[in-house]
Amino acid sequence: MTSDCFVIGAADGHTIGVHEWRASEPLGTLIWLHGMAEHGARYQALGETLAEHGWNLYCPDHRGHGISMDGADPPGHFADDNGWDKVMGDLERVIDTVAERHPGPLVLGGHSMGSFLALAGAEHFGDRLDGVVLCGSDYHAGAYYRSLLPVLRWQQRRQGPRGQSNLIDALTFRAWARSVPDARTDFDWLSGDPAQVTAYIEDPKCGFQCTNATWVALVSALARVQGRKGLAALPAGLPVLLLGGRQDPMSGGGKGMDRLEKALRRRGQPLERLDCPQGRHEILNDYCAPEVRQTLLEWLNRRL
């Protein structure tokens, strides 16, 4: 196994940082997209497990995250305008680069916000993929997301696209934190494992508030990506693996994953699911992580 990181130049001059764990004799490759307010290097345990069993793992850092931060921008900032499109353009560059390096089975996956990007990637580039993995995800009808946009845009008008809204934070991260009884920290909603929560808190590249423009870009995109037209763009027969926890506040205790499963089954997508009864939001950093990694590996091997 080889672990490294490298950079790819985006079309607009932005630099995309990519973490990689390469198998000595690769069977296939997984591109994994991290969540909001974290970074790709946190998936080392997954990368080592997959590489030991013949799968490469590539984890790009999104704009405003990890080693993909542009110096003048605040943390968690995609762009002042068209941030979602720029991140999707970055993803296409990563897919192009990885596919050129490693011909063979290619799977796209992601956690939380990364799962939304992975679903969008499957809708845009699904003919190049052998499967998609959605971890710690959620699902709502387009009208739900459109109902949120007036508040988000109001905050952006008040504070600017690079502002970081305490109101948005209260409605999201802090609300999820409050849902955990007897929480030790504001981030116990991520994992039931105190050591993993502490590692997240102590990581200077984690836990920040994303900017107003990023929230507007994300929620605007979700109204399309999870809408009927978006899901209709998924290639027929593209296999999907859903991974989630029943104690995840972001998905309403797994109810959002239930809705996502129903929407994908209505589309006729081949689908498998692992539902972790005690898992919180980051099931790859929770007590159930070994089971999650093993389930993922076995599913990947069925793509060969």
N, C-alpha and C positions, 0 to 999 in steps of 0.2 A: 504493500500500500504506500502511496505517495500523497502527502498533504502539502498544499501550497495555496497561494493566492496570486491573481494577476489582474490586469485591467484591460478593458475594451473601450475604444473610443466610440461615443455616440455620434449621431448625425449632426447634432448642434454643438459639438465640442465638449460636452459633458464626459466625464470619465466614470465608467461603470466598474466598480470593484467586484471581483468574483472569487469566492472561496471554493477550493476543489479538494476532493479526496478521490484518488484514482486507484482502481483495482489493478493488480499486476497483470491479470489476464481478463480484461473486461468482457462481460456477457452483454451488458447494456448500460444505459445511462439514465439517471434521474436528475432533472433540474428542479430544485426546490426553492420556493419563494417565501421569504420570511414575513412575519407580521409587522404591524405598526409598532413603532418605538422599540425595535430590537434590531438584530442584524444576523447575517448568515453564519458568522463564526460560531454562533451558539449551537449549531447543529453538528458539532464535532462527533458526538457519540453516535449519531445516526450515520454520519459519513464513514466512521471507522467500521461500524457493523456492516454496512452495505459493501464497502471496499473489500473487506475480508471474505465476502461471499460473492465477489465477482461483479459488483455494480459500482460504477462511478457515481459520485454525487457532486453536483455543481450548485452553489448557493450564491447568487448575485445579491449585492446590497442595493436596495432601491434608492432613488434620489432622496437626499436628506437623511440617509441612514448609514451607519457603519463607515466603511472606507469610501462610500460613494457621496460623501458630503462635499458640496462646493463651498469653498472658504467663506464667501460673503453671505451665504444663506443660513437661516436659523435651522436648528434640528427639525426634522420631520417636514421639510418643505420640498414638495415635488417641483413646483414652478409657480410663478405669478399667474400664468395663464396656460391653459391646455396641459395641465400637469399629468392627467391620466394618459392622454395620447402620447406624451413624451416617455412615460414609464413603459407603456406598451411598445413603443419604438425601441426602448432599451431591451425589453424582453425579446423582441425579434432578433436584435443583434446577438444576444446571448444564445438563442436557439441556433442561429446561423453558425456561430463560432463553435459551439459544442458539437453540432451535427457534422461539421467539417472535420473536427478532431476525432470523432468517434462514430463512424458509420455503424449502424445497427439499431437495435431497439432503443427508442427514446420516449421517456415518460415525463410529463410535467405535473408538478404537485406544489402545494403550498399550504401554509398555516394562517388562519385568521384572515387579515387583509390579503395575505399572499394567496389564500384559497380563492378570493374574489378575482385576483389577477390571473390565477391559474385557470379558472373557469372562462374568463375573457380570452385568455390565450388559446384555450381549446376551441372556442368559438371562431377565432381568427386563423389559427394555424393548426387546427385539429387534423388535417390531412397529412401532417408531418409527424404525428404522434401515435404512439401505441397504447396510450392510456393516460388518464388524469386522476390525481389524488387530491381530495379536498379534506383538509384537517382543521378541526376547530372552527367550522364555518357556520353560516346562518343563511336564512332565506326569507324574503318578504316579497309581496307583490309590488309592482312598480309604483302603485299609488302610495304605498307606505313611504317609500324613499322620497317621492315628490312632495309629500306632506312635511318632510323635515327640512327641505331646502330653504323655505323662507327664513327660518331661524338662523341657519348657517350663513346665508347670504347677508342677513342683517348684521351678524357679527363681523363678517368680512367688510361690509361698508363702514362699520364703526371703527374697526381696528386695523383695517388694511389686510391684504392677502397674506402678509407675513406675520400678522398678529396671532397670538395664541390665546384662545378664549377660555376663561375659567368656566363660563356657562356650558360650553360644549364638553369640557372635561367633567363637569358635574353631572351631565346627562349621560355620559358614557363611562369612562374609567372609574370615576368615583362612585357612580351608581352601582356598577358591578362590584366594587369593593365593599359597599354597604350591604350587599346581599349575602355576604359570608358571615355566619354567626361566630362570635368569639374570635374574630380575626386578630392576628398578632400585628399585622402590617397592612398598609393600603394595597399591597399586591398579593395578598393571600388568595385572591380569586384566580390567580394564574395557576397555582399548584397546591396540592395538599402536603408537599414535601418542603419543610421549612428550609432545608439546605439549598434547594433550588430557588426558593423565593429570595433568600439572602443573596445568592449569587447574582440574581437579576438586579436587586437593589444596589449592590456594590459595583455593578458594571456601568461605567460612565457613558456607555453607548446605548443604554436602555432607560426606559421609564420617563422620557420627556413628553411634553405635549406637542402634537403636530399642529401645523399652522392652519389658519382658516381656509386658505386656498386648497390645501390638501384635503380637508374634510369636504369642501364643496365639490372638488373633483371626484373624490371617492363616491360620495352619495349620489351625485349626478350619474356617474357611470353605472352604479348598481341598479338604478331604475331601468337601464337599458340591458345590462348584462343578464339580470335575472328575469327580465320580461320575456314574453312569449317569443318575440322576434329574435332576441338574443339566444335563448335556449334552442330555438329552431335551427340556428346555425351550427349546432354541434353535429359532427359527422355521425350518421347512423352507424351503430355498432361500436362506437368508441367506448371502451370499458372505463368504468368509474369506480374508484374506491373511496368510501366515506369513512373518516376516522373522527370520533368525537367522544366527549365525556358528558355523563348525565348530571354532573355538578357544575357545568360550565355556565356562568351567569350571562355571558355574551349571547348565547343561543337560547336563553330562557330555560336552562336545565335540559338541553338537548332538543327542545321542541323545534327550534329553528332547523336543526339537522333533520328532524322528521319531515318538516315541510320541504326541505331540499330533496330528500329522498323521494317523496311523492311526486314532486315536479319532474324529476329526472326519470322516474319510472313511467310517468305519463308520456314522456318522450320516447320510451322504449329503449333507453340506454341500458346496456348490460351493467349491472351494479352489484357490488358487495359492500358490506358495512361492518365495522367494529364499533360497538357501543360500550364504552368503559363505565360501569356503574358508579364508581367513585371518582372518576377523572374530572378535573376542573378544565380550565381553558387550555393550558399547555400540556397535553397528554404525553408529549415527547419529553417533558421534564417533570413528570409526576410519577407516582409509585407504579403506575401501569405501563411506564415507558418500555420495559423489555417486551411485554406482550404486543404493544403497538409496533415496535420495530420488527418483531418476528412476523406479525401479520402482514406488514408492508412488504417485507422481503419475500414471503411466500407468494403474495399477489404479484409482485414484480416478476418472479420466476415463471409465472403462468403467462407472461407477455412474450416469452421467448419462443 
